[in-house]
Amino acid sequence: MRRPESHADSRRHGAQHGSSDWRLNVAPLNDPTAAVVLGMDTSNVDSVFVAGRPLKWRGSLVGVDVDRLLHQLSVHEALMARAGV
């Protein structure tokens, strides 16, 4: 019977396979499906491509003016609050 991997085992496992960029929110990696579904968040995603086009590259959104988007959101929230919604 194989014992469950401990936190330290996960670090050694990653180091053995050349993966030094493991994150605490996905350790231990004894169940990869659970790690992806339950443990990961947006900080684990470095790059996203759709139909060969980058939408996120090296942690940053591509072609999105985040400041403008946040301003639009605050205007929308103010309108909703004024409407009582």
ROMARMAR-231600 format. One record per residue: x, y, z of N, C-alpha, C in turn. Coordinates in nm, 4 decimals, padded with zeros to 6 digits. Each point is the difference from the previous one (the first is absolute). Example, Ala and Ser with C-alpha at 12.3 -4.5 7.8 and 13.67 -1.06 7.14 Angstrom:
// residues 2
01.3190,-00.5690,00.7800,-00.0890,00.1190,00.0000,00.0900,00.1200,00.0000
-00.0350,00.1050,-00.0720,00.0820,00.1190,00.0060,-00.0770,00.1090,00.0730
//
This chain:
// residues 85
00.0850,-00.1183,00.0000,-00.0850,00.1183,00.0000,00.0889,00.1238,00.0000
-00.0251,00.0890,-00.0937,00.0793,00.1220,-00.0121,-00.0542,00.1061,00.0941
00.0903,00.0647,00.0731,-00.0443,00.1041,00.0925,-00.0295,00.1287,-00.0780
-00.0914,00.0825,00.0499,-00.0291,00.1276,-00.0673,00.1235,00.0896,-00.0002
00.0132,00.0793,-00.1056,00.1118,00.0938,-00.0083,-00.0155,00.1101,00.1024
00.1083,00.0353,00.0639,-00.0023,00.1134,00.0907,00.0394,00.1253,-00.0763
-00.0100,00.1131,00.0665,00.0398,00.1275,-00.0594,00.1464,-00.0057,-00.0437
00.0855,-00.0546,00.0841,00.1434,-00.0107,-00.0323,00.0212,-00.0926,-00.1198
-00.0773,-00.1099,-00.0067,00.0111,-00.0909,-00.1144,-00.0327,00.0717,-00.1297
-00.1002,00.0869,00.0022,-00.0388,00.0731,-00.1202,00.1120,00.0899,-00.0475
00.0683,00.0646,00.0952,00.1111,00.0870,-00.0381,00.1116,-00.0818,-00.0625
00.0318,-00.1145,00.0591,00.1053,-00.0849,-00.0562,-00.0403,-00.0502,-00.1371
-00.1266,-00.0397,-00.0144,-00.0488,-00.0511,-00.1282,00.0158,00.1062,-00.1085
-00.0385,00.1238,00.0287,00.0141,00.1077,-00.0975,00.1448,00.0260,-00.0342
00.0870,-00.0028,00.0991,00.1421,00.0258,-00.0238,00.0607,-00.1101,-00.0859
-00.0436,-00.1243,00.0197,00.0539,-00.1110,-00.0782,-00.0368,00.0125,-00.1469
-00.1127,00.0576,-00.0275,-00.0470,00.0075,-00.1378,00.0236,00.1367,-00.0623
00.0859,00.0805,00.0608,00.0363,00.1281,-00.0577,-00.1066,00.1071,00.0149
-00.0999,-00.0238,00.0814,-00.1060,00.0980,00.0196,00.0245,00.0726,00.1311
00.0591,00.1176,-00.0086,00.0283,00.0746,00.1214,-00.1070,00.1041,00.0271
-00.1004,00.0129,-00.0877,-00.1019,00.1035,00.0152,-00.1316,-00.0580,00.0512
00.0050,-00.0888,00.1000,-00.1234,-00.0489,00.0596,-00.0497,00.1055,00.0958
-00.1272,00.0039,00.0219,-00.0599,00.1011,00.0871,-00.0675,-00.0678,00.1167
00.0026,00.0675,00.1117,-00.0554,-00.0551,00.1226,-00.1480,-00.0355,-00.0145
-00.0750,00.0741,-00.0823,-00.1427,-00.0274,-00.0097,-00.0323,-00.1259,-00.0800
00.0998,-00.0687,-00.0551,-00.0262,-00.1254,-00.0703,00.0800,-00.1162,00.0589
00.0572,00.0170,00.1158,00.0771,-00.1075,00.0623,-00.0861,-00.0669,00.1064
00.0078,-00.1276,00.0238,00.0822,-00.0965,-00.0718,-00.0634,-00.0380,-00.1328
00.0809,-00.0454,-00.0913,-00.0474,-00.0340,-00.1333,-00.0277,-00.1490,-00.0162
-00.0519,-00.0637,00.1036,-00.0297,-00.1424,-00.0093,-00.1295,-00.0266,-00.0774
-00.0799,00.1042,-00.0252,-00.1212,-00.0133,-00.0800,-00.0054,00.1192,-00.0963
00.0583,-00.0143,-00.1208,00.0094,00.1134,-00.0929,-00.1352,00.0605,-00.0371
-00.1023,-00.0831,-00.0155,-00.1311,00.0521,-00.0366,-00.0546,00.0892,00.1105
00.0092,-00.0447,00.1236,-00.0467,00.0809,00.1124,00.0829,00.1269,00.0123
00.1300,-00.0073,-00.0272,00.0858,00.1181,00.0078,-00.0472,00.1060,-00.0989
-00.0350,-00.0418,-00.1217,-00.0453,00.0951,-00.1020,-00.1386,00.0534,00.0336
-00.0926,-00.0893,00.0338,-00.1391,00.0402,00.0203,-00.0198,00.0755,00.1307
00.0640,-00.0457,00.1074,-00.0263,00.0565,00.1315,00.1057,00.0983,00.0487
00.1240,-00.0171,-00.0449,00.1069,00.0776,00.0600,00.0496,00.1185,-00.0782
-00.0182,00.0006,-00.1303,00.0596,00.1055,-00.0806,-00.0918,00.1205,-00.0123
00.0620,00.1146,-00.0241,-00.0741,00.1220,-00.0278,00.0698,00.0720,-00.1150
-00.0403,00.1203,-00.0296,00.0539,00.0713,-00.1156,00.1496,00.0255,00.0088
00.0556,00.0009,00.1213,00.1449,00.0224,00.0121,00.0810,-00.1169,-00.0559
-00.0630,-00.1149,-00.0177,00.0680,-00.1168,-00.0548,00.0052,00.0007,-00.1524
-00.0730,00.0913,-00.0628,-00.0053,00.0048,-00.1458,00.0956,00.1073,-00.0498
00.1005,-00.0413,-00.0756,00.0985,00.0931,-00.0534,-00.0444,00.0559,-00.1340
-00.0450,-00.0862,-00.0904,-00.0356,00.0433,-00.1348,-00.1243,-00.0746,-00.0475
-00.0826,00.0708,-00.0801,-00.1217,-00.0590,-00.0566,-00.0052,00.0360,-00.1476
-00.0232,-00.0999,-00.0833,-00.0135,00.0203,-00.1437,-00.1344,-00.0554,-00.0449
-00.0707,00.0745,-00.0851,-00.1255,-00.0460,-00.0584,00.0131,00.0160,-00.1511
-00.0167,-00.1086,-00.0703,00.0144,-00.0020,-00.1460,00.1353,00.0580,-00.0413
00.1027,-00.0310,00.0766,00.1350,00.0438,-00.0306,00.0315,00.1436,00.0390
-00.0973,00.0700,00.0551,00.0177,00.1403,00.0392,00.0205,00.0108,00.1511
00.1050,00.0702,00.0453,00.0210,00.0128,00.1454,-00.1018,00.0949,00.0627
-00.0641,-00.0458,00.1066,-00.0898,00.0855,00.0769,00.0644,00.0389,00.1328
00.0893,-00.0851,00.0474,00.0792,00.0278,00.1201,00.1407,-00.0494,-00.0286
00.0985,00.0839,00.0233,00.1385,-00.0353,-00.0287,00.0870,00.0392,00.1183
00.0709,-00.0991,00.0536,00.0888,00.0206,00.1141,-00.0685,00.0733,00.1149
-00.1233,-00.0411,00.0277,-00.0739,00.0518,00.1143,-00.0793,00.1262,-00.0236
00.0097,00.0603,-00.1181,-00.0725,00.1246,-00.0275,-00.1003,-00.0197,-00.1129
-00.1153,00.0658,00.0121,-00.0990,-00.0053,-00.1055,00.0519,00.0743,-00.1222
-00.0300,-00.0515,-00.1167,00.0458,00.0592,-00.1261,-00.1167,00.0754,-00.0631
00.0226,00.1257,-00.0367,-00.1013,00.0779,-00.0694,-00.1147,00.0452,00.0872
00.0198,00.0041,00.1315,-00.1052,00.0434,00.0911,00.0521,00.1201,00.0782
-00.0733,00.1103,-00.0051,00.0342,00.1180,00.0786,-00.0663,-00.0172,00.1366
00.0730,-00.0543,00.0940,-00.0550,-00.0344,00.1312,-00.0491,00.1253,00.0721
00.0744,00.1104,-00.0069,-00.0425,00.1237,00.0662,-00.1341,00.0488,-00.0555
-00.0156,-00.0049,-00.1314,-00.1265,00.0412,-00.0627,-00.1132,-00.0919,00.0431
00.0268,-00.1288,00.0031,-00.1000,-00.0977,00.0410,-00.0435,00.0230,00.1447
00.0951,00.0263,00.0880,-00.0332,00.0265,00.1402,-00.0813,00.1287,00.0140
00.0327,00.1007,-00.0806,-00.0776,00.1253,00.0024,-00.1435,-00.0274,-00.0445
-00.0165,-00.0755,-00.1081,-00.1342,-00.0334,-00.0478,-00.0782,-00.0765,00.1062
00.0670,-00.0885,00.0707,-00.0653,-00.0762,00.1060,-00.0463,00.0910,00.1127
00.0833,00.0948,00.0393,-00.0392,00.0909,00.1087,-00.1176,00.0880,-00.0427
-00.0033,00.0442,-00.1266,-00.1129,00.0787,-00.0507,-00.1263,-00.0855,00.0032
00.0113,-00.1238,-00.0447,-00.1141,-00.0921,-00.0008,-00.0512,-00.0237,00.1424
00.0900,-00.0224,00.0939,-00.0402,-00.0232,00.1391,-00.0701,00.1225,00.0578
00.0498,00.1198,-00.0332,-00.0630,00.1227,00.0488,-00.1417,00.0134,-00.0561
-00.0168,-00.0305,-00.1286,-00.1336,00.0052,-00.0606,-00.0939,-00.1014,00.0636
00.0486,-00.1191,00.0247,-00.0829,-00.1040,00.0633,-00.0385,00.0413,00.1414
00.0933,00.0587,00.0735,-00.0302,00.0439,00.1369,-00.1037,00.1109,-00.0020
00.0130,00.0943,-00.0944,-00.0955,00.1107,-00.0111,-00.1381,-00.0533,-00.0350
-00.0047,-00.1084,-00.0783,-00.1288,-00.0595,-00.0396,-00.0563,-00.0891,00.1089
00.0782,-00.0222,00.1056,-00.0487,-00.0842,00.1110,00.0093,-00.1483,-00.0279
00.0864,-00.0364,-00.0911,00.0144,-00.1417,-00.0357,00.1234,-00.0567,00.0659
//
